[in-house]
């Protein structure tokens, strides 16, 4: 395995491990949260988040990727001076954008609350507004570290964010619940802002500790000393298409936050029941789906700087190897997560959350069973987008995702308003969205990398290992109880079956595991350079 491939796997390992821990903590944290604020409170809480995510994406999504890519490219050219100047320009820009976004959310909170269809969301919009500024500043620091292929600070700051929410947001939710459901939801959102402040403080400390090491990097005499305006133009030219592409899903969620609730009412469901149904789908189902999708984000974040660095060195072979590795890891991660979560949907929900009625549990389990199939599609979309962004083809994933989201919005409007389908239209629309985005992305990755899509190694072997896992899991579900903590036993059985099958089929090799073993202080077998 080459050093660049090791870097991808190692970086992905750190981000994946911490990302999954964060998502699990986030899912578990919703157990006491749901108990404190109830289904209606969860619905109110979830109505605020799409707007927050949309403004956050507009202000910060593309720039960290652009910073990471430009810093990685400069360091590959032995030009740390330009890398540092890129970071400073980006930090100023992100700070300004974050401040504007924060003010917009505060000033427009009455309008946003009215638009969401629930006026009680206004305190929540104000409470989470400071997080927009804090995350924007932190994004510049994360992009700078990722450009050096150092994923640890990003991972730890994510952990601080999530753990901080547990220790701060829950007490604030309890205090708010003594006033009203609206203030309970606002307390949770204020906790998010405070947790982001703690994560930013950590990133600032790390940055200052690493300054001396970065200053000691060798500087090439042949490097070009570009003015700040030129660096800003490059940053914007790279980040704007990425930002537009990244905005598509949050904008769709923003539209859905009002659309889904209204269309459920059109389908004949009483408003209070519709709000609870929306809260369970967005607060329970999508939260569990987001646990394994943290792995997809980790793969994409590791691919962008690695491929950009390979391009700077003119290493076409390395670029193709990294792209193939990223695609294979997407299927290795996505397929078992999709099938396993789909099979264990009811057991996982029953273990993690409280439901007032068996019918509520069954409906939510059906939603999770369908929605979990999007995991593998989303994982492949993320990794192909990362590859194309590293290749400076960032407009392509923007257009393909735009197509998918347009179809998603149309299907949401049509299907959810149909009484016989109602809320089930949401996961069906998501499946269509990511399928339509994935297929052209794969085509363009093949076209611009020049790699041959070895479907057997990339997808066939992971699919075979997943089939073995599904058979073992099906048998264990017939023989063992599936309620309570037996669900965890089933998860462990499925994971063990998949791990064994993946090694036997070659879906995962010893070279793939070596960086992970080194990360945990164990010695791997000798590696052969590609």
TILUM-29694 format. One record per residue (C-alpha): x, y, z; residue number from 1. Coordinates in Angstrom, 1 decimal. Layout:
east / north / up / lumti
X / Y / Z / NUM
...
END
This chain:
east / north / up / lumti
0.0 / 0.0 / 0.0 / 1
1.4 / 3.4 / -1.0 / 2
1.9 / 6.2 / 1.5 / 3
-1.0 / 8.2 / 0.0 / 4
-3.3 / 5.2 / 0.3 / 5
-2.2 / 4.7 / 3.9 / 6
-3.0 / 8.4 / 4.5 / 7
-6.5 / 8.0 / 3.2 / 8
-7.2 / 4.9 / 5.3 / 9
-5.5 / 6.4 / 8.4 / 10
-7.4 / 9.7 / 8.1 / 11
-10.6 / 7.9 / 7.4 / 12
-10.1 / 5.6 / 10.4 / 13
-9.7 / 8.6 / 12.8 / 14
-12.7 / 10.5 / 11.4 / 15
-14.8 / 7.4 / 11.1 / 16
-14.2 / 6.1 / 14.6 / 17
-14.9 / 9.5 / 16.2 / 18
-17.7 / 10.2 / 13.8 / 19
-19.5 / 7.0 / 14.6 / 20
-19.0 / 7.6 / 18.4 / 21
-20.4 / 11.1 / 17.9 / 22
-23.5 / 9.8 / 16.1 / 23
-24.1 / 7.1 / 18.7 / 24
-23.8 / 9.7 / 21.5 / 25
-26.2 / 11.9 / 19.5 / 26
-28.7 / 9.1 / 19.0 / 27
-28.5 / 8.1 / 22.7 / 28
-28.7 / 11.7 / 23.8 / 29
-32.1 / 11.9 / 22.1 / 30
-33.5 / 9.3 / 24.5 / 31
-33.6 / 11.6 / 27.6 / 32
-34.3 / 14.5 / 25.2 / 33
-37.4 / 12.9 / 23.9 / 34
-38.5 / 12.1 / 27.4 / 35
-38.0 / 15.8 / 28.4 / 36
-39.7 / 17.5 / 25.5 / 37
-41.9 / 14.7 / 23.9 / 38
-42.8 / 14.1 / 20.3 / 39
-44.2 / 17.6 / 19.8 / 40
-41.1 / 19.2 / 21.3 / 41
-39.0 / 17.0 / 19.0 / 42
-41.0 / 18.2 / 16.1 / 43
-40.5 / 21.9 / 17.1 / 44
-36.8 / 21.3 / 17.6 / 45
-36.5 / 19.6 / 14.2 / 46
-38.3 / 22.4 / 12.5 / 47
-35.5 / 24.8 / 13.4 / 48
-32.6 / 22.6 / 12.3 / 49
-33.1 / 22.7 / 8.5 / 50
-33.0 / 26.5 / 8.4 / 51
-29.8 / 26.4 / 10.6 / 52
-28.2 / 23.8 / 8.4 / 53
-29.1 / 25.7 / 5.2 / 54
-27.5 / 29.0 / 6.5 / 55
-24.5 / 27.1 / 7.9 / 56
-24.0 / 25.4 / 4.6 / 57
-24.3 / 28.6 / 2.5 / 58
-21.7 / 30.3 / 4.8 / 59
-19.2 / 27.6 / 5.4 / 60
-19.6 / 24.3 / 3.4 / 61
-17.4 / 25.0 / 0.4 / 62
-14.6 / 27.0 / 1.9 / 63
-13.2 / 24.3 / 4.2 / 64
-12.9 / 21.9 / 1.3 / 65
-11.3 / 24.6 / -0.8 / 66
-8.9 / 25.4 / 2.0 / 67
-8.0 / 21.7 / 2.4 / 68
-7.4 / 21.3 / -1.3 / 69
-5.4 / 24.5 / -1.7 / 70
-3.3 / 23.9 / 1.4 / 71
-2.6 / 20.3 / 0.3 / 72
-1.6 / 21.4 / -3.2 / 73
0.7 / 24.1 / -1.8 / 74
2.4 / 21.7 / 0.6 / 75
2.9 / 19.2 / -2.2 / 76
4.8 / 22.0 / -4.0 / 77
6.9 / 22.7 / -0.8 / 78
5.2 / 26.1 / -0.4 / 79
4.0 / 26.4 / 3.2 / 80
4.1 / 30.2 / 3.0 / 81
1.2 / 30.1 / 0.5 / 82
-0.7 / 27.6 / 2.5 / 83
-0.5 / 29.9 / 5.6 / 84
-1.7 / 32.9 / 3.5 / 85
-4.6 / 30.8 / 2.1 / 86
-5.7 / 30.0 / 5.7 / 87
-5.6 / 33.7 / 6.8 / 88
-7.6 / 34.9 / 3.8 / 89
-10.1 / 32.1 / 4.3 / 90
-10.4 / 32.8 / 8.1 / 91
-11.3 / 36.5 / 7.4 / 92
-13.8 / 35.5 / 4.8 / 93
-15.5 / 32.8 / 7.0 / 94
-15.6 / 35.0 / 10.0 / 95
-17.4 / 37.7 / 8.0 / 96
-19.9 / 35.2 / 6.4 / 97
-20.6 / 33.6 / 9.8 / 98
-21.3 / 37.0 / 11.4 / 99
-23.7 / 37.9 / 8.6 / 100
-25.5 / 34.5 / 8.8 / 101
-25.9 / 34.9 / 12.6 / 102
-27.4 / 38.4 / 12.3 / 103
-29.8 / 37.2 / 9.5 / 104
-31.1 / 34.4 / 11.6 / 105
-31.7 / 36.6 / 14.7 / 106
-33.3 / 39.4 / 12.7 / 107
-35.4 / 37.1 / 10.6 / 108
-36.4 / 34.7 / 13.4 / 109
-40.1 / 35.9 / 13.5 / 110
-40.4 / 35.4 / 9.7 / 111
-38.6 / 32.0 / 9.9 / 112
-40.9 / 30.8 / 12.7 / 113
-44.0 / 31.8 / 10.7 / 114
-42.7 / 30.1 / 7.6 / 115
-42.0 / 26.9 / 9.5 / 116
-45.7 / 26.8 / 10.4 / 117
-45.0 / 26.8 / 14.1 / 118
-44.6 / 30.2 / 15.8 / 119
-43.2 / 28.6 / 18.9 / 120
-39.9 / 27.9 / 17.0 / 121
-38.8 / 31.6 / 17.2 / 122
-36.8 / 31.3 / 20.5 / 123
-35.0 / 28.3 / 19.0 / 124
-33.9 / 30.3 / 15.9 / 125
-32.4 / 33.0 / 18.2 / 126
-30.7 / 30.4 / 20.5 / 127
-28.9 / 28.6 / 17.8 / 128
-27.8 / 31.7 / 15.7 / 129
-24.4 / 32.1 / 17.5 / 130
-23.4 / 28.6 / 16.4 / 131
-23.4 / 29.9 / 12.8 / 132
-20.5 / 32.3 / 13.6 / 133
-18.6 / 29.8 / 15.8 / 134
-18.8 / 26.9 / 13.2 / 135
-17.7 / 29.2 / 10.4 / 136
-14.5 / 30.2 / 12.3 / 137
-13.9 / 26.6 / 13.3 / 138
-14.3 / 25.5 / 9.6 / 139
-11.3 / 27.5 / 8.6 / 140
-9.1 / 25.8 / 11.3 / 141
-10.4 / 22.4 / 10.3 / 142
-9.8 / 22.9 / 6.6 / 143
-6.2 / 24.1 / 7.4 / 144
-5.5 / 21.0 / 9.4 / 145
-7.1 / 18.6 / 6.9 / 146
-5.0 / 20.2 / 4.1 / 147
-2.0 / 18.9 / 6.1 / 148
-3.8 / 15.5 / 6.2 / 149
-4.1 / 15.8 / 10.0 / 150
-7.7 / 14.6 / 10.7 / 151
-7.3 / 14.2 / 14.5 / 152
-8.1 / 17.9 / 15.5 / 153
-11.3 / 17.8 / 13.3 / 154
-12.3 / 14.4 / 14.9 / 155
-11.7 / 15.5 / 18.5 / 156
-13.5 / 18.9 / 17.9 / 157
-16.5 / 16.9 / 16.6 / 158
-16.4 / 14.8 / 19.8 / 159
-16.3 / 17.9 / 21.9 / 160
-19.4 / 19.3 / 20.0 / 161
-21.4 / 16.1 / 20.6 / 162
-20.4 / 15.5 / 24.2 / 163
-20.9 / 19.2 / 25.0 / 164
-24.5 / 19.0 / 23.8 / 165
-25.2 / 16.1 / 26.3 / 166
-23.8 / 18.0 / 29.3 / 167
-25.2 / 21.4 / 28.4 / 168
-28.3 / 21.0 / 26.2 / 169
-30.1 / 18.5 / 28.4 / 170
-30.0 / 20.7 / 31.6 / 171
-31.1 / 23.7 / 29.5 / 172
-33.9 / 21.6 / 28.0 / 173
-35.1 / 20.7 / 31.5 / 174
-35.0 / 24.4 / 32.5 / 175
-36.9 / 25.4 / 29.4 / 176
-39.5 / 22.6 / 29.8 / 177
-40.6 / 24.3 / 33.1 / 178
-41.7 / 27.2 / 31.0 / 179
-43.1 / 25.7 / 27.8 / 180
-42.3 / 23.2 / 25.0 / 181
-41.0 / 26.1 / 22.8 / 182
-38.4 / 27.1 / 25.5 / 183
-37.5 / 23.5 / 26.1 / 184
-36.6 / 23.2 / 22.4 / 185
-34.8 / 26.6 / 22.5 / 186
-32.7 / 25.3 / 25.5 / 187
-31.5 / 22.3 / 23.4 / 188
-30.5 / 24.7 / 20.6 / 189
-28.7 / 27.1 / 22.9 / 190
-26.8 / 24.1 / 24.2 / 191
-25.7 / 23.4 / 20.6 / 192
-24.2 / 27.0 / 20.4 / 193
-22.3 / 26.5 / 23.7 / 194
-20.9 / 23.2 / 22.6 / 195
-19.7 / 24.8 / 19.4 / 196
-17.9 / 27.4 / 21.4 / 197
-16.1 / 24.7 / 23.4 / 198
-15.0 / 22.9 / 20.2 / 199
-13.8 / 26.2 / 18.7 / 200
-11.7 / 26.9 / 21.8 / 201
-10.0 / 23.5 / 21.4 / 202
-9.2 / 24.1 / 17.7 / 203
-7.7 / 27.5 / 18.5 / 204
-5.4 / 25.8 / 21.2 / 205
-4.3 / 23.1 / 18.7 / 206
-3.6 / 25.7 / 16.0 / 207
-1.3 / 27.7 / 18.3 / 208
0.5 / 24.5 / 19.4 / 209
1.1 / 23.5 / 15.8 / 210
2.4 / 26.9 / 14.6 / 211
6.0 / 26.2 / 15.4 / 212
6.0 / 22.8 / 13.6 / 213
4.4 / 24.3 / 10.5 / 214
6.8 / 27.2 / 10.5 / 215
9.7 / 24.7 / 10.3 / 216
8.5 / 23.2 / 7.0 / 217
11.0 / 23.8 / 4.1 / 218
10.0 / 26.6 / 1.7 / 219
10.8 / 26.3 / -2.0 / 220
12.6 / 29.3 / -3.6 / 221
10.6 / 28.7 / -6.8 / 222
7.2 / 29.2 / -5.3 / 223
5.0 / 32.1 / -6.5 / 224
4.1 / 34.7 / -3.9 / 225
0.5 / 35.5 / -5.0 / 226
-1.3 / 38.6 / -3.6 / 227
-4.2 / 38.1 / -1.2 / 228
-6.8 / 39.1 / -3.9 / 229
-5.6 / 36.3 / -6.2 / 230
-5.8 / 33.8 / -3.3 / 231
-9.3 / 35.0 / -2.5 / 232
-10.4 / 34.6 / -6.2 / 233
-9.0 / 31.1 / -6.2 / 234
-10.7 / 30.2 / -3.0 / 235
-14.0 / 31.6 / -4.2 / 236
-13.7 / 29.9 / -7.6 / 237
-13.2 / 26.5 / -5.9 / 238
-15.6 / 27.0 / -3.0 / 239
-18.7 / 28.5 / -4.8 / 240
-19.5 / 25.4 / -6.8 / 241
-18.9 / 23.2 / -3.8 / 242
-21.0 / 25.4 / -1.7 / 243
-23.8 / 25.4 / -4.2 / 244
-23.6 / 21.6 / -4.4 / 245
-23.5 / 21.3 / -0.6 / 246
-26.5 / 23.7 / -0.3 / 247
-28.8 / 21.5 / -2.3 / 248
-29.6 / 19.0 / 0.4 / 249
-30.0 / 21.5 / 3.2 / 250
-32.2 / 23.7 / 1.0 / 251
-34.3 / 20.5 / 0.2 / 252
-34.5 / 19.8 / 4.0 / 253
-35.5 / 23.5 / 4.6 / 254
-38.3 / 23.1 / 2.0 / 255
-39.2 / 19.7 / 3.5 / 256
-39.5 / 21.1 / 7.0 / 257
-42.6 / 23.0 / 5.9 / 258
-43.6 / 20.8 / 3.1 / 259
-43.8 / 17.5 / 4.9 / 260
-45.9 / 18.8 / 7.8 / 261
-48.3 / 20.5 / 5.4 / 262
-48.6 / 17.5 / 3.1 / 263
-49.2 / 15.2 / 6.0 / 264
-52.2 / 17.4 / 6.9 / 265
-53.4 / 17.3 / 3.3 / 266
-53.2 / 13.5 / 3.5 / 267
-55.8 / 13.7 / 6.2 / 268
-53.6 / 13.3 / 9.3 / 269
-54.5 / 15.7 / 12.3 / 270
-51.9 / 18.4 / 12.8 / 271
-50.7 / 17.3 / 16.3 / 272
-50.4 / 13.7 / 15.0 / 273
-48.6 / 14.9 / 11.9 / 274
-46.1 / 17.0 / 14.0 / 275
-45.3 / 13.9 / 16.1 / 276
-44.9 / 11.7 / 13.0 / 277
-42.6 / 14.3 / 11.5 / 278
-40.7 / 14.5 / 14.8 / 279
-40.2 / 10.7 / 14.8 / 280
-39.1 / 10.6 / 11.2 / 281
-36.7 / 13.5 / 11.4 / 282
-35.6 / 13.1 / 15.0 / 283
-35.4 / 9.3 / 15.3 / 284
-35.1 / 7.7 / 11.9 / 285
-32.7 / 10.3 / 10.3 / 286
-30.6 / 10.4 / 13.5 / 287
-30.0 / 6.6 / 13.3 / 288
-29.3 / 6.9 / 9.6 / 289
-26.7 / 9.5 / 10.3 / 290
-24.6 / 7.2 / 12.5 / 291
-23.1 / 5.2 / 9.6 / 292
-23.2 / 8.2 / 7.2 / 293
-20.4 / 9.7 / 9.4 / 294
-18.2 / 7.1 / 7.7 / 295
-19.2 / 8.5 / 4.3 / 296
-18.2 / 12.0 / 5.3 / 297
-14.9 / 10.7 / 6.7 / 298
-14.1 / 9.0 / 3.3 / 299
-14.9 / 12.1 / 1.3 / 300
-12.9 / 14.4 / 3.6 / 301
-9.8 / 12.1 / 3.4 / 302
-10.0 / 11.8 / -0.4 / 303
-10.1 / 15.5 / -1.3 / 304
-6.6 / 16.6 / 0.0 / 305
-5.0 / 13.2 / -1.0 / 306
-6.2 / 13.5 / -4.6 / 307
-5.4 / 17.2 / -4.9 / 308
-1.8 / 16.4 / -3.6 / 309
-1.5 / 13.6 / -6.2 / 310
-2.5 / 16.0 / -8.9 / 311
0.1 / 18.6 / -7.8 / 312
2.8 / 15.9 / -8.0 / 313
1.5 / 14.7 / -11.4 / 314
0.9 / 11.2 / -9.9 / 315
-1.8 / 9.9 / -12.2 / 316
-1.4 / 6.3 / -11.0 / 317
-1.6 / 7.3 / -7.4 / 318
-4.7 / 9.4 / -8.1 / 319
-6.4 / 6.4 / -9.7 / 320
-5.4 / 4.1 / -6.9 / 321
-6.9 / 6.5 / -4.3 / 322
-10.1 / 6.9 / -6.3 / 323
-10.5 / 3.1 / -6.5 / 324
-9.8 / 2.8 / -2.8 / 325
-12.3 / 5.4 / -1.9 / 326
-15.1 / 3.8 / -4.0 / 327
-14.3 / 0.3 / -2.6 / 328
-14.4 / 1.6 / 1.0 / 329
-17.8 / 3.2 / 0.2 / 330
-19.3 / -0.1 / -0.7 / 331
-17.4 / -1.9 / 2.2 / 332
-19.0 / 0.5 / 4.6 / 333
-22.3 / 1.4 / 3.0 / 334
-23.7 / -2.0 / 2.0 / 335
-23.6 / -3.8 / 5.4 / 336
-24.9 / -0.7 / 7.2 / 337
-27.8 / -0.4 / 4.8 / 338
-28.9 / -4.1 / 5.0 / 339
-28.1 / -4.6 / 8.7 / 340
-30.0 / -1.5 / 9.8 / 341
-32.9 / -2.4 / 7.5 / 342
-33.2 / -5.9 / 9.0 / 343
-32.9 / -4.7 / 12.6 / 344
-34.9 / -1.5 / 12.3 / 345
-37.6 / -2.4 / 14.9 / 346
-35.2 / -3.8 / 17.4 / 347
-32.8 / -0.8 / 17.2 / 348
-35.6 / 1.7 / 17.6 / 349
-37.2 / -0.2 / 20.5 / 350
-33.7 / -0.4 / 22.2 / 351
-32.9 / 3.3 / 21.8 / 352
-36.2 / 5.2 / 22.0 / 353
-39.4 / 5.2 / 23.9 / 354
-42.7 / 4.9 / 22.0 / 355
-46.2 / 5.5 / 23.5 / 356
-47.9 / 2.8 / 21.4 / 357
-46.8 / -0.3 / 19.5 / 358
-48.3 / 1.3 / 16.3 / 359
-45.9 / 4.3 / 16.6 / 360
-43.0 / 1.9 / 16.9 / 361
-44.1 / -0.1 / 13.9 / 362
-44.6 / 2.9 / 11.7 / 363
-41.2 / 4.3 / 12.7 / 364
-39.5 / 0.9 / 12.1 / 365
-41.0 / 0.7 / 8.6 / 366
-39.6 / 4.2 / 7.9 / 367
-36.2 / 3.2 / 9.1 / 368
-36.2 / -0.1 / 7.2 / 369
-36.8 / 1.9 / 3.9 / 370
-34.6 / 4.8 / 4.8 / 371
-31.6 / 2.7 / 5.7 / 372
-31.2 / 1.6 / 2.1 / 373
-30.1 / 5.2 / 1.3 / 374
-26.9 / 4.7 / 3.4 / 375
-25.0 / 2.9 / 0.7 / 376
-26.2 / 5.3 / -2.0 / 377
-25.3 / 8.4 / 0.1 / 378
-21.9 / 6.9 / 0.9 / 379
-21.0 / 6.4 / -2.8 / 380
-22.4 / 9.9 / -3.6 / 381
-20.1 / 11.4 / -0.9 / 382
-17.0 / 9.6 / -2.0 / 383
-17.5 / 10.3 / -5.8 / 384
-18.2 / 13.9 / -4.9 / 385
-14.9 / 14.0 / -2.9 / 386
-13.0 / 12.5 / -5.9 / 387
-14.5 / 14.9 / -8.4 / 388
-13.8 / 17.9 / -6.0 / 389
-10.2 / 16.7 / -5.7 / 390
-10.0 / 16.6 / -9.5 / 391
-11.3 / 20.2 / -9.7 / 392
-14.5 / 19.0 / -11.2 / 393
-16.6 / 20.3 / -8.4 / 394
-19.5 / 21.5 / -10.6 / 395
-20.4 / 17.9 / -11.6 / 396
-21.6 / 16.7 / -8.2 / 397
-23.4 / 20.0 / -7.8 / 398
-25.4 / 19.4 / -11.0 / 399
-26.1 / 15.7 / -10.3 / 400
-27.3 / 16.4 / -6.7 / 401
-29.4 / 19.2 / -8.0 / 402
-31.1 / 16.7 / -10.3 / 403
-31.7 / 14.3 / -7.5 / 404
-33.1 / 16.8 / -5.1 / 405
-35.5 / 18.3 / -7.7 / 406
-36.9 / 14.8 / -8.1 / 407
-37.0 / 14.4 / -4.3 / 408
-39.0 / 17.5 / -3.7 / 409
-41.5 / 16.5 / -6.5 / 410
-41.9 / 13.1 / -5.0 / 411
-42.3 / 14.4 / -1.5 / 412
-45.0 / 16.8 / -2.6 / 413
-46.8 / 14.1 / -4.6 / 414
-46.4 / 11.0 / -2.4 / 415
-46.7 / 12.4 / 1.1 / 416
-50.0 / 14.1 / 0.1 / 417
-51.4 / 10.8 / -1.0 / 418
-53.4 / 9.3 / 1.9 / 419
-52.4 / 5.7 / 1.2 / 420
-48.6 / 6.6 / 1.3 / 421
-48.3 / 9.8 / 3.4 / 422
-45.0 / 9.8 / 5.4 / 423
-43.6 / 6.8 / 3.6 / 424
-43.1 / 9.0 / 0.6 / 425
-40.2 / 10.8 / 2.3 / 426
-37.7 / 7.8 / 2.3 / 427
-38.9 / 6.7 / -1.2 / 428
-38.1 / 10.2 / -2.4 / 429
-34.6 / 10.0 / -0.8 / 430
-33.9 / 6.7 / -2.5 / 431
-34.7 / 8.2 / -5.9 / 432
-32.6 / 11.3 / -5.1 / 433
-29.4 / 9.6 / -4.3 / 434
-29.7 / 7.0 / -7.0 / 435
-30.0 / 9.7 / -9.6 / 436
-27.0 / 11.5 / -8.1 / 437
-24.8 / 8.4 / -7.8 / 438
-25.0 / 7.0 / -11.4 / 439
-23.7 / 10.0 / -13.3 / 440
-21.1 / 10.7 / -10.6 / 441
-19.7 / 7.2 / -11.2 / 442
-19.6 / 7.8 / -14.9 / 443
-17.6 / 11.0 / -14.5 / 444
-15.2 / 9.6 / -12.0 / 445
-14.3 / 6.9 / -14.5 / 446
-14.1 / 9.5 / -17.3 / 447
-11.8 / 11.9 / -15.5 / 448
-9.5 / 9.6 / -13.6 / 449
-9.1 / 7.2 / -16.5 / 450
-9.6 / 4.3 / -14.0 / 451
-11.3 / 1.1 / -14.9 / 452
-14.3 / 0.4 / -12.8 / 453
-13.5 / -3.1 / -11.5 / 454
-17.1 / -3.7 / -10.3 / 455
-16.3 / -7.1 / -8.8 / 456
-13.6 / -5.7 / -6.4 / 457
-15.3 / -2.4 / -5.8 / 458
-18.9 / -3.6 / -5.2 / 459
-19.1 / -7.4 / -5.9 / 460
-17.0 / -8.6 / -3.0 / 461
-18.6 / -6.3 / -0.4 / 462
-22.0 / -7.4 / -1.7 / 463
-21.1 / -11.0 / -1.3 / 464
-19.9 / -10.4 / 2.2 / 465
-23.1 / -8.5 / 3.0 / 466
-25.2 / -11.4 / 1.7 / 467
-23.4 / -13.8 / 4.1 / 468
-24.0 / -11.3 / 6.9 / 469
-27.7 / -11.1 / 6.1 / 470
-28.1 / -14.9 / 6.1 / 471
-26.3 / -15.2 / 9.5 / 472
-28.3 / -12.3 / 10.9 / 473
-31.6 / -13.8 / 9.6 / 474
-30.8 / -17.1 / 11.3 / 475
-29.8 / -15.5 / 14.5 / 476
-33.1 / -13.5 / 14.6 / 477
-35.0 / -16.7 / 14.3 / 478
-33.1 / -18.5 / 17.0 / 479
-32.5 / -15.7 / 19.6 / 480
-34.8 / -13.1 / 21.2 / 481
-34.7 / -9.7 / 19.5 / 482
-36.1 / -7.4 / 22.2 / 483
-34.2 / -5.2 / 24.6 / 484
-30.5 / -5.5 / 24.8 / 485
-30.6 / -8.7 / 22.6 / 486
-30.6 / -6.2 / 19.7 / 487
-27.0 / -5.3 / 20.6 / 488
-26.2 / -9.0 / 20.5 / 489
-27.7 / -9.2 / 17.0 / 490
-25.7 / -6.1 / 15.9 / 491
-22.5 / -7.8 / 17.2 / 492
-23.3 / -11.1 / 15.4 / 493
-24.0 / -9.2 / 12.2 / 494
-20.7 / -7.2 / 12.5 / 495
-18.7 / -10.3 / 13.2 / 496
-20.2 / -12.2 / 10.3 / 497
-19.5 / -9.4 / 7.9 / 498
-15.9 / -8.9 / 9.2 / 499
-15.2 / -12.6 / 8.6 / 500
-16.9 / -12.7 / 5.2 / 501
-15.2 / -9.5 / 4.1 / 502
-11.8 / -10.9 / 4.9 / 503
-12.6 / -14.3 / 3.2 / 504
-13.9 / -12.7 / 0.1 / 505
-11.2 / -10.1 / -0.2 / 506
-13.6 / -7.2 / 0.2 / 507
-11.2 / -6.0 / 3.0 / 508
-7.5 / -6.9 / 2.9 / 509
-4.7 / -7.0 / 5.4 / 510
-3.2 / -3.8 / 3.8 / 511
-6.5 / -2.1 / 4.5 / 512
-6.4 / -3.0 / 8.2 / 513
-2.7 / -2.1 / 8.7 / 514
-3.2 / 1.6 / 9.3 / 515
-6.1 / 0.8 / 11.7 / 516
-3.9 / -1.6 / 13.7 / 517
-1.1 / 0.9 / 13.9 / 518
-3.6 / 3.5 / 15.1 / 519
-4.3 / 1.3 / 18.0 / 520
-0.6 / 0.6 / 18.7 / 521
-0.5 / -2.8 / 17.1 / 522
2.0 / -4.0 / 14.6 / 523
0.8 / -4.8 / 11.1 / 524
2.3 / -7.1 / 8.6 / 525
5.0 / -5.8 / 6.2 / 526
3.5 / -3.7 / 3.4 / 527
4.4 / -3.8 / -0.2 / 528
4.5 / -0.5 / -2.0 / 529
2.2 / -0.2 / -5.0 / 530
END
